[in-house]
Amino acid sequence: MVDLKRRVEAEIENVLRTQKDLKTVLFVEKKTNVELAAIATFLLNIYNGIENILKQVLKSRGIKIHRSET
């Protein structure tokens, strides 16, 4: 359980750091293509971080997650 807590805390830290980085780009009035790509990447990273947290919690409770491309 301690290992789960450490992994979840690390994911939360990454999500919060990415969220902070996202905020710095979001409020730029005229965004370049690079900034738009960065926003997309930040959103994907946040989504993946939350998904990883949920997977770790389910796994720790013995709930199987079916692997799928969707």
N, C-alpha and C positions, 0 to 999 in steps of 0.2 A: 504494500500500500504506500510505503514511503517513496518507492521508485515511481509509482504512478503520480504521486503528488509532485515530485521533482520534474517529471516529464511535462505534466500539465502546466506547472508554473513556468517552465521554459517556453512552452508554446504561447502562453498568455503574454509573456514578456516580448516575444517576437511579434505577436499580433499588435500589441500596444506601440512598439517601436515603429512598425510599418504604418500604423494608423497616424502616428505623429508625422512621419515622412510624407504620407499622402496629403495631410492637411497643408503642408508647405507648398505643394504643387497645385492643389485644388483652387487656391485663392489667387493664383496668377491670372490676371485678366485675359491676356492674349496668350494662349498656349501654343507652343511649337509642337511639331509631330513627335519629337522626343519626349516632351512633357506629357502628351497624351498617351504615349506608349508606357511611360512610367506610371501613370495613373492606372492603366489597365493591369500592369504587373503588380502594383501595390494591392489592388482589389483582389486579384487572383491569390496573392500570398496570404491576405487576410482570410479569404474563404478557405484555403487549404489548411491554414492554422486552426481554424474553428473545426473543420472536418477532422483533423488529426486528433484534436482534444476529444471529440465525440467518439471516435474510433477507439482511442485508448481507454476511455471510461467503459464502453461496451465490452471491450476485450477483457478488462479487469473483472467484469461481472459474469464472464463466461458466455456472453452473447456472441454468436457467430455472425460475421458480416460476409455476405456473399460478394465476391469480386465480380465487377462488371465494368464494361467500358462506359456505361451510362450511369 
